[in-house]
């Protein structure tokens, strides 16, 4: 596919009343024998034959020790990097068949990102920071503001929409970043250590927001080294030395988080400390 070729739209569910196809649903994300090796002397192999499927609306945590290949795998899954070998599909689209411009458009239209650092512009309010993430969507300012306010409502921050980052706790700032990631209604959200700069209570709130987003149909994939955080998601993938060594699914619990102790106090939105930030000795 050339860069000028329009990206085909993924198949949608048929309208109510129309017969559904007997074919199985298309995975939101599929990897087949993905490998990643960086050149050198000797070459450095980071991922080895990783295969997996993730369905629409799944929420999962990708865990593993430092250096296990988690961030590299996230970059490949989100089309930010290409595998040395193997194939990646998003909604049935083979990424290797898309040129750089088409991949960039796919990320803009279908993928949201949340990072450990909030990356909020200090001079903008919460809703303006969320709307800024849709700057290249082609939407008019009024539509972007409406989408931003809807996203802030989904993460419980409507009342803070006109506050600047310096007026928000760390937990609230990360929820603004999460609202920015979902404002354009992406099909996939990737979160790389989204609670790494937060304390326990604020981290739980962000994790619960991510699960709620998945319940609405968006696939959520979280990279974390935090085992308690990983326990709050429905599925856990474990990487070790670049290999997928475990794929565990939690028994259905009706959507309630598990392995979550009650907060010891403090504002859940702020994480119990000024700024909601984690101390170095928090682990």
N, C-alpha and C positions, 0 to 999 in steps of 0.2 A: 504494500500500500504506500503510495507516495504521500508526501506531506500535504498536498493539496486535496487529497481524497477525503471526503467527509467521514467522520467516525460513525459506523453503524450504531444505531440505538439498540441497547439490549432489549430482549423480548420482555414484555410486561405481562402481568397476569391478565387473563381475558376479562372483559366487562361482566358484571353480574348478570346471570341468566344465560350466558353463553357457555357451551360445553368446554371443559378444560381438556387439554391434551393429556394423553396417558404417559407422555415422556416425563422422565424425572426432572426436577427443577435444575436450572443452571447454577453451579456454584458461584458465589460472589467473587471468590478468589480461588485459584487453583495453581499449585506448583507441581512440576513433574521433574524429578531428578535434578534439582537445581544445585549447581556447584559454583563456588567463587574462589579463584586463585589469583593472587597478586604476583606479578613478575618480580624476580629478584634472584639472588644467588645465596641460598636456594630459594625457589618460589615458596610463597606463603599461602597455604590452602586454609581458607576461613570457613567455607561451607562445603559439605560433602553429601551429595545425593539426597537433598531434602525434598520430600513429596508430601503434599497435604491438600485438603479441600476445606474451604470455609463457606458456609451457606449464608444467605441473607438473614439478617437479624441475629446472628450469633455474636456473643461477647466472649472473648478469650484473652488469656494472659500468656505471654511468651516469656519464660523464665530461664535462667541459667547463670552461672558464675561469670564474672568479668572475663572477657576474652573468648566467650563461647560462641560468638557470632550473632548475637541478638540484633544489634543495631545494623549490621550488614544485611541480615535477612529482612529487617523492616525496610531498608532502603530499596532492596530488590522487589519486595512485595508491592511497594508504593510507586514503582517505576522511576525512582530517583537514581537507581543504579541498574546495570545490566548484569546478568549472570555470565560466568565464563562458559557454562554449559547448562543444558536444561531449558525448560520453558515456563513462562508465567502467563496466566490468563486472568483478566478481570472482566466479569460478566460475559464470559465467552469470547472476549477479544484477546487474541494472542498479541502480547506486547511486542514481540520481535517483528511483527508485521507493521507496526506503527512507526512512522518517522518521529524525529524529535519534536516537531511542532504539534503533531497529533497526540503524542504522549503528554506534552505540556497542557494541551486542552483537556485531555482526559483527567489529569490531576486537578485542574481548575474546576471542572464540572462535576466530578464524581468522588473526589477524595478530600478529606479534611485532616489537618495535622494539629496535634497538641504536643508541646515540648516541655521539658523540665523548667526552662526559663520562660517567662510569660510573654516577652517581646511585645509589650504594650507601649504605645507612644504616650509619653508623659503629659503632653499638652492637650490630648484629646480625652473626652469623657468616655465612659464605658460603652455607650451605644455607638459613639463615633469610632472607637477602636474596632468594634464588631463590624460596622458598616465599611470600614476601610479595607477589611479583608475581601469585600466584594467589589472593590474598585474597578477591576477589569472584567466584571461580569457583563457589562453592557447595560446594567440596570440604572435607571434614573435614581437620583438621591432619595426621593420620597420612598421608592420601593425598597431601597437598601435600608432606610431607616425603619420601615415596617418590618422587614426581615430581621433586622438587628434586635428590635424590641421583642419580637416573637421568640428569638433564640435566648435572650436574657430572661424572659419569662420561664422558659423551659428549665433553666438552671437556677431559678429562684432569685433573680437579681433585678427585677423590675424596679424596685424602690431605689436601687443604686445606679440607675442608668445614666444619671447626669453627674456622677462623681468621677473625678480623675483618679488615675492609679494611685497617687500619693494619699488619697482619701480612702483607699480600700485595703483590707487585710490581704495577706498573702493568699489565703484560700479563696477570697473573693476575686482576686486578680486572676488566679488560675481558672476560675469558673467563667470569667469574661473571655479568657483565651479559648475555653471550651465552646462558649457561645459563638465566638468568631469562627471556629472550625465547623460548626453545624448550621450556621445561618443560611448557607447556600443549599441546604438539604442534600449533602453528599450521600453516596451509597456506602462509602467506607470511611471510617475514622481511624487513623493511626495515632497512638499516644505513646511517646517515648519518655519513660520515667516521669509521668505527669505529676506524681506526688513527691518526687525526690527533694524538692525544696520546701515541703510542707511538713507540719507535725502530724501526729496520728489522727487527730479528730478531723482536721481539714482534709487529709488524704482520704478518709472514709467518705466524706461528703462528695468529693470529686469522683471517687469510684462508683458511688451510688448514682450520680448523675450520668456517668458513662453507661451503666447498666440500663438506666431508664431510656437512654437514647437508643440502645440496641433493641429494647422492647418495642420501639416504634418502627423497627424494620431496618435500621442502619447497622451494618456490620461494624463492630468495634474490636480492634486489636491493640492490646496494651503491652508494651515492653517494660518489664520491671525485674528488679532483683529482690523486691520486697515480697516475702512469702505470704504474709498476712493479706496484703493487697491482692495477690494472685488468687487467694482463697475466696475472694468475693465474686469472682467471675465463674461463668458456667463451664468453661473449658480451659484446660491448662496444657500448653505445649512446653516441653523441657528440652533445651539444647545443651549439649556437652561436647566440647571440642569440635564444633561445627556440624554435629550430627543431631538429628531429631531422635531423642532416646525415649520419649514418653509422650503420649497423647491421652490425657485423662479428662473424662466428662463427669461433672458432678451430678448426682441424682437430683431430679426435679424437686425444688423446694418452694415452688409457688412464687419464685421471683424474689425471695428474701435473701439478703446477704448472709453468708456464713462466716464462721471464724472471726467474728467481730465483737470484741469486748465493748462494753459501754464506755463512752468517753469519761475521763476522770474529771471533767469540768471544763469550763470555758466556752466560748462561743463557737459552735460547729463551723460557722462560716469563716471565722478568723483563726480557728485552730487552737484557741486557748492561749496564744501568745501574741504580742504585738506583731503585726505583719503576717501571722500564721506561718512563720518560717521555722524550719527544723534546726535545732542545735546540732553541732558536730557530733555530740555524744549520743544522739538519738538512734544511731545505727543506720 
